[in-house]
Amino acid sequence: MSYDDVETIAETAWIRQDSGVWEKSGNPWSTCNVGGGTVFFGGAAFRYRPVDFDVEARLGRSDLPLRWPWTVEEIDPYYALVESALGIAGGGHDPSLPSDPAYPMPPVETTAEGAVITAAARSLGLNPFPTPLAIASEPYQGRLACAGKRPCISNRCDRGAKGDAVTVFLDPARKAGLRLFAGLKAVRLLRRDATSVDGVECVRVDNGNRHVIRARHVIVAGNAIQSAALLLRSTDDLSPQGLGNDHDMVGRGLCFKMSGYVQGYRRTDVPMTLREDRVAGPGPFSTAAITDYYTADDAPGGLGGLIIESQPEESLRLRPDEQIIRLECLVPDQPRADNRVTLGRGVDRFGLPDVVMDYSPHPRDRARLEYLQRRAEEILRAAGCELTWRESSYFWMGSTHLHGTCRAGTNPRTSVTDPDGRVHGLTNLMVVDGGVMPYPGGVNPTLTIQSLALRMAHQLLRREFGIEPDLSSPSVGTE
């Protein structure tokens, strides 16, 4: 099944367009399939920067706390474990990190476009480096190396070179005894007593039949949209506004991470005898990254973001002397209490309330994206591009970067879970997806979400079972 197939059958959510008009066209999923968005993502695997853990030092206080309840030092061991499990290919010096990670594999081969971006950035005094990718650059733990035969974005890797969640985590876990129930939608969580839950009511999406699954511990990892919606649907006499929502915090602080593309067209020096057209696009999604503008005194609020090579989702056929270079700009959007997930008045085919994503970016965030896109245009001009143009990512429709609706923190009045992912007031209910992130950061979040989830799983093992996980072991999928 392709990404387009998945997107066609996935449910939609209500969103507000820039014009103020509401439409039921939002994307409340990164992708709705086993393995989630990792099956179709490009593999970008960045660690978050120190500023992302305490951005209040630059932006000041907001209507929601922006400081994470974890430090860089607490998360670093889990970054290393997940990088080893996924098989990250990377290298070079990243100027926005205090030290460069020791990736298990060298970078994937640089694309022709990545080489041009790297040279142009260096000519401007910048410090480009290979994009860290969850893509095998050489055979790794039974996986084949990337062959560069098709675009990574929107395609599952048929060689297993891409470190998606199915290949790395689910398949080994199933062999070890994990039972995976696909085709079920969680309807609501069931309370055991005032301080615990004991199960999940589900509906089969093929026939509408309802089932109840009982459990000693319930871990919610639907994504920032779906997890919040599930908690809001889980109403009872003790929690009439939904589980974990005593202080009206579930769903608040929704962030999509703002993004946009800048493309350039250039002519290359190719002998006239070379007449065959060439194909651009297949291969690694990105082989060049620039973080020199991650923090910048001339950027709005002193924060910029990430610029990376972004290969197109479809192959392009070009003349031998033509080249199209595509850059993606990512900037963090400031969490706001009014940006939130709620439930609508309409219902879906199972009788469940519609999901509403009420979101509008802060004016300073818009200015930040404009700042970064101008820097990207400067890089393209330095690369000799005769023409540049911008392409929207439509991030406000849901994007694939979903954060912040079940915020982790120590104060129940401003957060939904504690730092270990436990929903405040409930001893055996956890949330372990991007919803727990108090601030979205300025790079792709997959590696950080997985690292936080692993840390929370280790805390559960210590707390409930007295098991001390081995942080030196790379065998994440078999612990």
C-alpha positions in Angstrom: 0.0 0.0 0.0 1.3 3.4 -0.9 1.2 6.7 1.0 -1.5 7.9 -1.4 -3.6 4.8 -0.7 -3.3 5.4 3.1 -4.1 9.1 2.8 -7.2 8.4 0.7 -8.8 6.1 3.4 -7.6 8.0 6.5 -10.1 10.1 8.5 -9.9 13.8 8.3 -10.3 16.6 10.9 -11.8 20.1 11.0 -9.2 22.8 10.4 -9.5 26.6 10.0 -8.0 28.0 6.9 -6.1 31.3 6.8 -9.3 32.9 5.5 -11.1 31.8 8.7 -13.2 29.3 6.9 -13.6 25.9 8.6 -13.1 22.8 6.4 -13.0 19.1 7.2 -9.7 18.5 5.3 -7.1 18.4 8.1 -4.7 15.5 8.6 -4.9 14.2 12.2 -2.4 11.4 11.3 1.2 11.5 10.2 0.0 8.4 8.4 -2.7 5.9 9.5 -1.1 2.5 9.2 1.0 0.0 11.1 4.3 1.7 11.7 2.9 5.2 11.4 4.7 7.9 9.5 8.1 6.1 9.8 7.0 3.8 6.9 6.8 6.7 4.5 9.2 9.3 6.0 12.5 10.3 4.5 14.5 9.1 7.5 15.7 12.4 8.9 17.0 11.7 12.4 18.2 14.8 14.2 18.8 15.2 17.9 17.1 18.2 19.5 19.4 21.1 20.3 20.1 22.3 23.9 18.0 25.5 23.2 15.0 23.3 22.4 15.0 22.0 26.0 14.8 25.5 27.5 13.7 28.0 24.9 12.3 30.3 27.6 15.9 31.6 27.9 15.3 33.2 24.4 11.6 33.7 24.1 10.7 34.4 27.7 7.6 33.1 29.4 4.5 32.3 27.4 0.9 31.4 28.3 2.2 27.8 28.5 5.5 26.6 30.0 8.1 26.1 27.2 10.8 24.4 29.3 11.0 20.6 29.0 11.0 18.5 32.2 14.0 16.6 30.9 17.5 17.8 30.4 19.8 17.1 27.4 21.9 14.9 29.7 18.9 12.7 30.6 17.9 12.1 26.9 21.4 11.7 25.4 21.8 8.0 26.4 18.4 7.2 24.8 19.3 9.1 21.6 22.4 6.8 21.4 20.3 3.7 21.9 17.7 4.6 19.3 20.4 5.7 16.8 22.1 2.3 17.2 18.8 0.4 16.8 17.7 2.4 13.7 21.1 2.4 12.2 21.7 6.1 11.6 24.0 7.1 8.8 25.7 10.5 9.5 28.8 12.4 10.2 30.5 15.8 9.9 30.3 18.7 12.2 26.9 20.1 13.3 27.5 23.6 14.6 24.3 23.7 16.7 25.2 20.7 18.8 27.7 20.8 21.7 29.3 17.6 20.3 28.8 15.4 17.3 27.0 12.1 17.8 28.9 8.9 17.1 26.7 7.4 14.4 26.9 3.7 13.7 27.3 4.2 9.9 29.0 6.8 7.6 26.7 9.2 5.7 24.8 8.0 2.7 26.3 9.0 -0.6 25.7 12.7 -1.4 23.3 13.4 -4.2 24.3 15.7 -7.0 21.9 18.3 -5.6 23.3 17.9 -2.1 26.8 18.5 -3.4 25.7 21.8 -5.0 24.0 22.8 -1.7 27.0 22.0 0.3 29.4 24.0 -1.9 27.0 27.0 -2.1 26.6 27.1 1.7 30.3 26.9 2.3 30.8 29.8 -0.1 28.6 31.9 2.2 30.7 30.9 5.2 28.1 28.4 6.5 28.9 24.9 7.9 26.8 22.3 6.0 27.0 18.7 7.0 25.4 15.4 5.9 21.8 14.9 7.0 21.6 12.2 9.6 19.3 9.5 8.2 17.8 6.3 9.4 18.9 4.7 6.2 21.6 2.1 5.9 24.6 3.3 4.0 26.1 -0.2 4.3 24.6 -3.5 5.3 23.5 -3.2 8.9 22.0 -5.8 11.3 20.5 -7.9 8.5 19.3 -4.9 6.5 20.6 -4.1 3.0 22.3 -0.9 2.1 20.3 1.9 0.3 20.3 1.4 -3.5 19.0 4.9 -4.3 16.5 3.6 -6.8 13.3 5.4 -5.7 12.3 8.5 -3.7 12.3 7.8 0.1 9.4 10.2 0.9 6.0 8.6 0.5 7.4 5.1 -0.3 8.2 2.1 1.9 11.7 0.8 1.3 11.4 -2.7 -0.2 15.0 -3.4 0.7 14.6 -2.7 4.4 17.3 -0.1 4.2 15.1 2.5 5.9 14.9 2.2 9.7 11.1 2.3 10.0 9.2 1.2 13.1 7.9 -2.0 11.5 11.4 -3.2 10.4 13.3 -2.2 13.5 10.8 -2.5 16.4 7.6 -4.3 15.5 8.8 -7.3 13.5 11.4 -8.3 16.2 8.8 -7.8 18.9 6.2 -9.9 17.1 8.8 -12.7 16.8 9.4 -12.4 20.5 5.7 -12.8 21.3 4.0 -9.3 20.9 0.4 -9.5 19.8 -0.5 -6.8 17.3 -4.2 -6.0 16.7 -4.4 -4.0 13.4 -7.6 -2.6 12.1 -8.9 -1.5 15.5 -9.7 2.0 16.6 -9.6 3.0 20.3 -12.9 4.5 21.2 -12.4 5.3 24.9 -10.4 4.3 28.0 -12.2 2.5 30.8 -11.7 3.5 34.4 -11.1 0.9 37.1 -11.3 3.3 40.0 -10.5 6.9 40.9 -6.8 6.5 40.3 -6.4 3.8 37.6 -7.8 2.5 34.3 -8.2 -1.1 33.3 -8.8 -1.3 29.6 -9.7 0.2 26.2 -12.9 0.0 24.3 -12.2 -0.5 20.6 -14.1 -0.7 17.3 -13.2 -2.9 14.4 -12.9 -0.6 11.4 -14.0 -3.3 8.9 -17.4 -4.3 10.5 -18.0 -1.8 13.4 -18.1 -4.4 16.1 -17.0 -3.3 19.6 -14.4 -5.0 21.7 -12.9 -4.4 25.2 -9.2 -5.1 25.8 -8.3 -5.3 29.5 -4.8 -4.4 30.7 -2.8 -3.7 33.9 -1.1 -0.8 32.2 -2.4 1.2 29.3 0.1 3.1 27.1 -1.3 5.6 24.6 0.8 6.4 21.6 -1.7 7.4 18.9 0.1 10.7 18.0 -0.5 14.1 19.4 -3.9 14.5 17.8 -5.3 11.0 18.3 -4.1 10.5 21.8 -5.6 13.8 22.9 -8.9 12.9 21.1 -9.0 9.6 22.9 -8.5 11.2 26.3 -11.3 13.7 25.5 -13.6 10.9 24.5 -13.0 9.0 27.7 -15.5 10.7 29.9 -17.2 9.4 33.0 -18.7 10.6 36.3 -15.2 11.4 37.8 -13.9 13.0 34.6 -16.8 14.6 32.7 -14.3 16.5 30.5 -12.2 13.4 29.7 -9.4 11.6 31.4 -6.5 13.7 32.5 -8.4 16.9 31.7 -9.3 18.2 35.2 -7.6 21.5 34.4 -8.7 21.7 30.7 -5.2 21.0 29.4 -5.8 18.0 27.2 -5.4 19.1 23.6 -3.9 22.5 24.4 -0.5 23.6 23.0 -1.0 21.9 19.6 2.1 22.5 17.4 2.7 21.5 13.8 6.2 23.0 13.3 6.0 25.5 10.5 7.7 24.7 7.2 8.0 25.6 3.6 10.0 24.7 0.5 12.3 26.9 -1.6 13.3 25.6 -5.0 15.8 26.8 -7.6 16.6 26.1 -11.2 20.1 26.1 -12.6 22.0 25.1 -15.7 25.1 22.9 -15.5 28.1 22.5 -17.7 27.4 19.3 -19.6 29.0 18.4 -23.0 26.6 18.8 -25.9 27.3 15.2 -26.9 25.4 14.1 -23.8 21.9 14.0 -25.1 20.0 11.6 -22.8 17.7 13.0 -20.2 18.5 12.3 -16.6 16.2 11.5 -13.7 16.3 13.5 -10.5 14.8 12.5 -7.2 15.4 8.8 -6.6 17.6 8.0 -3.6 18.1 9.5 -0.2 15.6 12.2 0.8 18.3 14.5 2.0 22.1 14.5 2.1 22.8 18.1 3.2 21.7 20.1 6.3 22.4 23.6 7.5 21.9 24.6 11.2 23.9 27.9 11.2 20.6 29.8 11.5 19.1 27.6 14.3 19.8 30.4 16.7 20.5 33.8 15.1 20.6 37.3 16.6 18.9 38.8 13.5 16.1 36.2 13.4 12.7 37.0 15.1 13.1 36.1 18.8 16.7 35.1 18.2 15.5 31.8 16.7 15.7 30.6 13.1 15.5 26.9 12.2 16.7 24.1 10.0 17.4 24.1 6.3 17.8 20.8 4.6 18.0 19.3 1.1 14.6 17.9 0.3 14.3 15.6 -2.7 10.9 15.6 -4.5 8.3 12.9 -3.8 8.2 12.0 -7.5 11.1 11.5 -9.9 11.7 14.4 -12.3 13.0 13.9 -15.8 15.4 16.7 -16.8 17.8 17.5 -19.6 21.4 16.7 -18.9 22.3 20.4 -18.3 19.3 21.1 -16.0 19.1 20.8 -12.2 16.3 21.6 -9.8 17.4 22.1 -6.1 14.8 21.9 -3.4 15.4 23.1 0.2 13.0 22.6 3.1 12.9 25.2 5.9 11.7 24.1 9.3 11.0 26.5 12.2 9.4 25.8 15.6 6.0 27.2 16.3 5.4 28.6 19.8 3.0 26.6 21.8 -0.2 28.6 22.5 -3.1 27.6 24.8 -5.7 28.5 22.2 -4.1 26.2 19.6 -5.7 22.9 20.6 -7.5 19.7 19.7 -11.1 19.5 20.6 -14.1 17.3 19.7 -16.7 18.6 17.2 -20.5 18.2 17.1 -20.5 15.9 14.1 -19.8 12.1 14.3 -18.0 9.6 12.1 -19.3 6.3 10.8 -18.7 4.7 14.2 -20.6 7.5 16.0 -17.5 9.1 17.4 -17.2 12.9 17.6 -15.2 14.6 14.8 -11.7 15.8 15.6 -11.1 19.6 15.5 -7.6 21.0 15.1 -8.0 24.7 16.1 -4.7 26.2 15.1 -3.2 29.5 13.9 0.5 30.3 14.0 2.0 33.2 16.1 2.9 36.2 13.9 6.5 35.9 15.2 6.6 32.3 13.9 5.4 33.5 10.5 8.2 36.1 10.5 10.7 33.3 11.5 9.7 31.2 8.5 10.0 34.2 6.2 13.5 34.8 7.6 14.6 31.2 7.0 13.2 31.1 3.5 15.1 34.2 2.6 18.3 32.5 3.8 17.5 29.5 1.7 17.0 31.7 -1.4 20.5 33.2 -0.7 21.9 29.7 -0.7 20.2 28.9 -4.0 21.5 32.1 -5.6 25.0 31.2 -4.4 24.5 27.8 -6.1 23.9 29.6 -9.4 20.1 29.2 -9.6 18.7 31.5 -12.3 15.2 31.1 -10.9 13.8 30.5 -7.4 10.3 29.9 -6.2 8.5 28.8 -3.0 6.3 25.9 -2.4 3.9 25.6 0.5 4.0 22.5 2.8 0.4 23.2 4.0 1.7 22.6 7.6 -1.5 24.1 9.1 -3.5 21.1 7.7 -1.7 18.8 10.1 1.7 18.4 8.5 3.6 15.3 9.7 5.1 16.9 12.8 2.5 16.7 15.6 3.4 17.9 19.0 2.2 19.2 22.4 -1.4 18.2 23.2 -0.6 16.0 26.2 2.2 18.1 27.6 4.6 16.6 30.1 5.5 18.6 33.3 5.5 18.6 37.0 2.5 21.0 37.5 -0.9 19.3 36.8 -2.4 22.7 36.1 -0.2 23.3 33.1 0.5 19.8 31.9 -1.3 16.4 31.3 1.5 13.9 32.2 4.4 13.8 34.6 7.9 13.6 33.1 7.6 9.8 33.0 4.5 10.0 30.8 2.0 9.1 33.5 -1.3 11.0 33.2 -1.7 13.1 36.3 -3.9 11.5 38.9 -3.8 8.0 37.2 -1.2 5.5 38.2 -1.3 3.1 35.2 -2.1 5.3 32.2 0.8 6.7 30.1 1.1 8.8 27.0 4.4 8.3 25.1 4.1 10.1 21.7 4.9 13.6 20.4 2.0 15.0 22.5 4.1 15.1 25.6 6.6 17.6 24.1 6.1 21.0 25.7 8.0 22.7 22.9 8.2 21.4 19.3 11.9 22.1 18.6 13.2 23.1 15.2 14.2 19.8 13.7 12.4 16.6 12.6 10.9 15.0 15.8 10.9 11.3 15.0 14.2 10.4 16.8 13.3 12.5 19.8 9.8 11.0 20.1 11.3 7.5 20.0 14.0 8.4 22.5 11.4 9.9 24.9 9.2 6.8 24.5 12.2 4.5 25.3 13.0 6.5 28.4 9.4 6.3 29.6 9.4 2.5 28.9 12.5 2.1 31.0 11.0 4.1 33.8 8.0 1.8 33.7 10.2 -1.2 34.0 12.0 0.2 37.0 8.9 1.5 38.7 6.5 -1.5 38.3 8.7 -4.5 37.7 12.0 -3.7 39.4 13.9 -4.2 36.1 17.0 -2.1 35.6 17.5 -1.7 31.8 21.0 -1.8 30.3 21.6 1.6 28.8 24.8 0.3 27.1 22.9 -2.3 25.0 21.8 -1.4 21.5 19.1 -4.1 21.5 16.3 -1.7 21.9 13.8 -3.9 20.1 14.4 -7.0 22.4 14.4 -5.4 25.9 
